[in-house]
Amino acid sequence: MKIAVTAASGRLGHATLRWLSGGIGASDVVAVARQPERVLIPGIEARAGDYHSLDSMRVALRGIDTAIMISAPVAGGSERITLHRNAIEAARQAGVRRVLFTSIIGNGGEMATLFAATQRVNRQTEADLQASGLQWVIGRNALYLELDLLQMRKARETGVYRNPAGTGRCPYLTIDEIAFAYARLAADKSQTGQIYNITGEALTQAELLREAGVVFGLDVRYETQSDDASIARFRELMPERGEAVAHMLTGCFQSIRAGAFDVPSHFQAAAGRPARSVRELMQDVAVAEAALSPGTTP
Ligand SMILES: NC(=O)c1ccc[n+]([C@@H]2O[C@H](COP(=O)([O-])OP(=O)(O)OC[C@H]3O[C@@H](n4cnc5c(N)ncnc54)[C@H](OP(=O)(O)O)[C@@H]3O)[C@@H](O)[C@H]2O)c1
């Protein structure tokens, strides 16, 4: 039973490949990436496959039982729907039995925010997969803890962390914890026809900061920021990502404020164990950082 991960050269791809490799053995794991040489895990077969090219994906997915289809990066709006359709159709033509799509959480409230465009892509791909005739599993990811933690730790310079989330609750998981759930879901052949929220503990921004205070000694307070100020901040922070990304990231926080990401967790049903708490996940991040740079303080 071979399991492939597509769009595998990124963060979620590598983490999922590692868990799969440890679980079912590297010889049954295939990485599909635009540039297979960017897959850096020994013992795993890496094949070339680009979501832009249905042909390349069909060839790459030959002999695969289950494909974990990682969502294409946010860019170009409706273009992502086409890329995902290519991957689904390629899986069908290649004879893949089951596709697991990595989507994003939301309870509908996010459709009134600047996150709606991103969410429409994910929900459309979910619908396309369900209509494909393939066996399917959908995982809706929590937000990546690492990304917001980075911003919180940067706020050490000013002592204030601002975004538009207000007192809304949001579940965060590390990329590694999300990947663990996907590797378990993919390896369990009985898992099909279900949508799982791959989430854990849901905290407010102020609660997240408190946890970061315990684990990283961070002494930063939270303030709600206006949507316009948030867009301006992202514009300034990452000019190379463009206006659409500044809107999308602000939309994430609007969605948190609206309670749209405060969804029930299905992590245990997907992964066979409860999700690690936010504090444990932050401790995991601290341990990983210490291993990379021994002797530095968090
Ligand atoms: N839940 C969250 O908080 C959150 C946060 C960020 C992103 N996401 C979503 O989750 C996905 C995975 O996250 P990540 O952290 O692994 O992202 P990442 O590290 O940026 O990796 C993105 C991957 O997509 C690949 N890719 C880009 N265009 C492709 C194409 N046309 N065909 C096939 N592969 C393509 C990239 O390949 P190359 O190596 O060739 O560039 C890379 O392997 C993202 O793409 C995004 O949709 C979720």
The ligand as a MOL file (V3000), in Angstrom:
LIG
                    3D

  0  0  0     0  0            999 V3000
M  V30 BEGIN CTAB
M  V30 COUNTS 48 52 0 0 0
M  V30 BEGIN ATOM
M  V30 1 N -3.2850 26.3540 8.3360 0
M  V30 2 C -2.4440 27.3520 8.1980 0
M  V30 3 O -2.2070 28.1490 9.1140 0
M  V30 4 C -1.7250 27.5320 6.8980 0
M  V30 5 C -0.6810 28.4640 6.8410 0
M  V30 6 C -0.0070 28.6050 5.6410 0
M  V30 7 C -0.3900 27.8500 4.5450 0
M  V30 8 N -1.4170 26.9630 4.6430 0 CHG=1
M  V30 9 C -1.8500 26.1380 3.4830 0
M  V30 10 O -1.2940 24.8470 3.6770 0
M  V30 11 C -0.4810 24.4960 2.5350 0
M  V30 12 C 0.7400 23.7430 2.9980 0
M  V30 13 O 1.4490 24.5450 3.9000 0
M  V30 14 P 3.0240 24.5230 3.9340 0
M  V30 15 O 3.3900 25.1660 5.2230 0
M  V30 16 O 3.5410 23.1710 3.6310 0 CHG=-1
M  V30 17 O 3.3720 25.5090 2.7290 0
M  V30 18 P 4.8130 25.7280 2.0760 0
M  V30 19 O 5.8980 25.3270 2.9980 0
M  V30 20 O 4.7960 27.0970 1.5170 0
M  V30 21 O 4.8130 24.6770 0.8740 0
M  V30 22 C 3.9950 24.8390 -0.2370 0
M  V30 23 C 4.2510 23.6640 -1.1490 0
M  V30 24 O 3.4250 23.7950 -2.3130 0
M  V30 25 C 4.2210 23.4610 -3.4200 0
M  V30 26 N 3.6640 23.9930 -4.6420 0
M  V30 27 C 3.5420 25.2750 -5.0220 0
M  V30 28 N 2.9700 25.3390 -6.2370 0
M  V30 29 C 2.7520 24.0610 -6.6330 0
M  V30 30 C 2.2330 23.4750 -7.7920 0
M  V30 31 N 1.8240 24.2140 -8.8370 0
M  V30 32 N 2.1770 22.1210 -7.8680 0
M  V30 33 C 2.6090 21.3540 -6.8450 0
M  V30 34 N 3.1270 21.8570 -5.7230 0
M  V30 35 C 3.1990 23.2030 -5.6170 0
M  V30 36 C 5.5750 24.0480 -3.0920 0
M  V30 37 O 6.5580 23.4950 -3.9620 0
M  V30 38 P 7.9910 24.1890 -4.2420 0
M  V30 39 O 8.9160 23.6370 -3.1810 0
M  V30 40 O 8.3390 23.7210 -5.6120 0
M  V30 41 O 7.7940 25.6730 -4.1590 0
M  V30 42 C 5.7040 23.5770 -1.6520 0
M  V30 43 O 6.0750 22.2230 -1.6070 0
M  V30 44 C -0.1480 25.8300 1.8710 0
M  V30 45 O 0.1060 25.5980 0.5000 0
M  V30 46 C -1.3970 26.6450 2.1390 0
M  V30 47 O -2.4000 26.3300 1.2040 0
M  V30 48 C -2.0660 26.7790 5.7960 0
M  V30 END ATOM
M  V30 BEGIN BOND
M  V30 1 1 1 2
M  V30 2 2 2 3
M  V30 3 1 2 4
M  V30 4 1 4 5
M  V30 5 2 4 48
M  V30 6 2 5 6
M  V30 7 1 6 7
M  V30 8 2 7 8
M  V30 9 1 8 9
M  V30 10 1 8 48
M  V30 11 1 9 10
M  V30 12 1 9 46
M  V30 13 1 10 11
M  V30 14 1 11 12
M  V30 15 1 11 44
M  V30 16 1 12 13
M  V30 17 1 13 14
M  V30 18 2 14 15
M  V30 19 1 14 16
M  V30 20 1 14 17
M  V30 21 1 17 18
M  V30 22 2 18 19
M  V30 23 1 18 20
M  V30 24 1 18 21
M  V30 25 1 21 22
M  V30 26 1 22 23
M  V30 27 1 23 24
M  V30 28 1 23 42
M  V30 29 1 24 25
M  V30 30 1 25 26
M  V30 31 1 25 36
M  V30 32 1 26 27
M  V30 33 1 26 35
M  V30 34 2 27 28
M  V30 35 1 28 29
M  V30 36 1 29 30
M  V30 37 2 29 35
M  V30 38 1 30 31
M  V30 39 2 30 32
M  V30 40 1 32 33
M  V30 41 2 33 34
M  V30 42 1 34 35
M  V30 43 1 36 37
M  V30 44 1 36 42
M  V30 45 1 37 38
M  V30 46 2 38 39
M  V30 47 1 38 40
M  V30 48 1 38 41
M  V30 49 1 42 43
M  V30 50 1 44 45
M  V30 51 1 44 46
M  V30 52 1 46 47
M  V30 END BOND
M  V30 END CTAB
M  END
